[in-house]
Amino acid sequence: MKRIRQSHGEELKPVALYLDDLERIIEIFKEASDDVRILTSEYELDSIDEFRNLHEETLNYLKISISEPFVSLELKPNGIWLFISEDELISRGVFEKIKQLLHSRRRKLSWLTANPYLAGAAVGSSAFPFFKAIDSQNVYWAVLGCSLLMIGAIWTWWSFAGTLKKYSIVRLRRRAESPSFWKRKKDDIVLVIISAVVGALITLAITWAITEL
């Protein structure tokens, strides 16, 4: 009688990692094997020190693995996959430690900010106020409809950007060296403000048009 090997894999939530976190992840891998393989979308690295030679601020793709036992962590632009080929004591221990670390580094509001379904619902909900505005000729329904539409449009853009491009964010600096949230997000914040102003102008224009009808 021969035991069947059981593999195990899980898709994990969006994370933001720093070099400190990568060092810890590699240390966990080395608890099972010294032969750690590190791949980016363009290079295979011999050690974590070579991340500095990439001259990149962030990575959106990274794969770290060992072969005996086989354990693989793949951080992709649209997902994170943690996998072991055999659900045995050593590989499961590595799996659980990495999973716990990634859980502690989750982008906690990504379920909201990177959720295209909720964003689409916001866009769809704007239809009712528009119909009410046409039916009642009440300008307040039009204002509400325009507001919901603009919020939904901005939310949709932000959601797809977060889901398709920034699911896995690996910053190639130490946590203590990282700039503040406002410095990292200033371009996005400016874009959101501009979109809000444009939305307000559109709302005012529609309000004026309905009032004049």
C-alpha positions in Angstrom: 0.0 0.0 0.0 1.3 3.4 -1.0 0.2 6.7 0.5 -1.1 9.3 -2.0 0.7 12.6 -1.8 -1.7 15.4 -0.9 -0.9 18.9 -2.2 -2.4 22.1 -0.7 -2.7 25.6 -1.9 -4.5 28.8 -0.9 -5.1 32.2 -2.6 -4.4 34.9 -0.1 -5.6 38.5 0.4 -3.8 41.6 -1.0 -0.6 42.6 0.8 2.0 45.3 1.0 5.5 44.0 1.8 8.9 45.6 2.5 12.4 44.2 2.4 12.1 43.4 6.1 9.2 41.1 5.3 11.0 39.5 2.4 14.0 38.7 4.6 11.7 37.0 7.1 9.9 35.1 4.4 13.2 33.8 3.0 14.3 32.9 6.5 11.2 30.8 6.9 11.9 29.0 3.6 15.5 28.3 4.7 14.2 26.5 7.8 13.2 23.7 5.4 15.9 24.2 2.6 18.9 26.4 1.9 18.2 26.1 -1.9 15.8 29.1 -2.1 14.9 30.3 -5.6 13.9 34.0 -6.0 12.3 35.2 -9.3 11.0 38.5 -10.4 9.3 39.1 -13.8 12.7 39.7 -15.4 15.4 38.2 -13.2 16.5 35.3 -11.0 18.2 36.6 -7.9 20.9 34.8 -6.0 20.2 36.6 -2.7 17.9 39.2 -1.2 20.8 41.7 -1.4 20.3 41.8 -5.2 16.9 43.5 -4.8 18.9 46.7 -4.4 20.5 46.2 -7.8 17.1 46.2 -9.6 16.8 50.0 -9.3 13.0 49.7 -8.8 10.8 51.2 -6.1 8.3 48.4 -6.2 7.6 44.9 -7.6 4.2 43.6 -8.6 5.5 40.1 -9.3 7.7 37.9 -7.2 8.1 34.2 -6.8 10.0 32.5 -3.9 10.2 28.7 -3.8 12.2 25.7 -2.6 12.2 22.3 -4.2 12.7 19.8 -1.4 10.1 19.9 0.0 8.4 21.9 -2.7 6.9 25.1 -1.3 6.1 28.1 -3.5 4.9 31.6 -2.8 3.8 33.6 -5.9 3.0 37.3 -5.6 1.2 38.4 -8.8 -0.4 41.7 -9.9 -3.8 40.1 -9.6 -3.4 37.5 -6.8 -1.3 35.6 -4.3 -0.8 31.9 -4.4 0.8 29.8 -1.6 1.4 26.2 -2.4 2.9 23.0 -1.1 3.2 19.8 -3.1 3.0 17.5 -0.1 1.0 18.3 3.0 3.6 17.0 5.4 4.9 18.3 8.7 7.9 20.4 7.5 6.2 21.9 4.4 3.0 22.6 6.3 5.0 24.4 9.0 6.6 26.7 6.3 3.2 27.2 4.7 1.5 28.3 7.9 4.3 30.6 9.0 4.3 32.4 5.7 0.6 32.5 5.6 0.5 34.1 9.1 3.1 36.7 8.1 1.2 37.6 4.9 -2.0 37.8 6.9 -0.4 40.4 9.2 0.7 42.5 6.2 -2.7 42.6 4.5 -4.0 45.8 2.9 -6.9 45.8 5.3 -9.2 48.2 3.3 -8.5 46.6 -0.1 -11.8 44.6 0.2 -13.6 48.0 -0.1 -11.2 50.2 -2.2 -10.4 47.4 -4.7 -13.9 45.9 -5.1 -15.3 46.4 -8.6 -18.6 44.8 -7.7 -19.4 47.3 -5.0 -18.2 50.1 -7.4 -20.5 48.8 -10.1 -23.4 48.7 -7.7 -22.8 52.4 -6.9 -22.9 53.2 -10.6 -26.0 51.2 -11.1 -27.8 52.8 -8.1 -27.5 56.2 -9.9 -30.2 55.0 -12.4 -33.1 55.3 -9.9 -32.5 59.0 -9.0 -32.2 59.8 -12.7 -35.5 58.2 -13.4 -37.1 60.0 -10.5 -35.7 63.3 -11.7 -37.2 62.8 -15.1 -40.5 61.7 -13.7 -40.9 64.4 -11.0 -38.8 67.2 -12.5 -37.2 67.5 -9.1 -33.6 68.8 -9.3 -32.6 67.2 -6.1 -33.0 63.7 -7.6 -30.7 64.8 -10.5 -28.1 66.0 -8.1 -28.2 62.7 -6.2 -28.0 60.7 -9.4 -25.0 62.7 -10.7 -23.3 62.3 -7.3 -23.7 58.6 -7.2 -22.6 58.2 -10.8 -19.4 60.2 -10.2 -18.6 58.3 -7.0 -19.2 55.0 -8.7 -17.0 56.0 -11.7 -14.1 57.0 -9.5 -14.6 54.0 -7.3 -14.6 51.7 -10.4 -11.4 53.2 -11.7 -9.7 52.8 -8.4 -11.0 49.3 -7.9 -9.7 48.0 -11.2 -6.4 49.7 -10.7 -6.0 48.1 -7.3 -7.2 44.6 -8.4 -5.4 44.3 -11.7 -2.2 46.2 -11.0 -1.5 46.5 -7.3 -2.8 43.3 -5.7 0.7 42.4 -4.5 2.9 45.4 -3.6 6.5 44.7 -2.7 8.4 47.9 -1.8 12.1 47.5 -2.2 13.1 49.4 0.8 12.9 48.8 4.5 9.8 49.8 6.4 11.6 52.5 8.3 12.8 54.1 5.0 9.3 54.2 3.4 7.7 57.6 2.8 4.4 58.5 4.4 1.1 57.5 2.9 0.5 61.1 1.6 3.8 61.2 -0.3 3.1 57.8 -1.9 -0.4 58.6 -2.8 -0.2 62.3 -3.7 -0.7 61.7 -7.5 -3.8 59.5 -6.9 -5.2 62.0 -4.4 -4.7 64.9 -6.9 -6.5 62.8 -9.5 -9.4 62.1 -7.2 -9.7 65.7 -6.3 -9.8 66.8 -10.0 -12.4 64.1 -10.7 -14.5 65.3 -7.8 -14.3 68.9 -9.1 -15.3 67.8 -12.6 -18.1 65.8 -11.2 -19.4 68.8 -9.2 -19.3 71.0 -12.3 -21.2 68.4 -14.3 -23.8 68.2 -11.5 -24.2 71.9 -11.5 -24.6 72.0 -15.3 -27.3 69.3 -15.2 -29.0 71.0 -12.3 -29.1 74.3 -14.2 -30.4 72.5 -17.3 -33.2 70.8 -15.5 -34.2 74.0 -13.7 -34.4 75.9 -17.0 -36.6 73.2 -18.7 
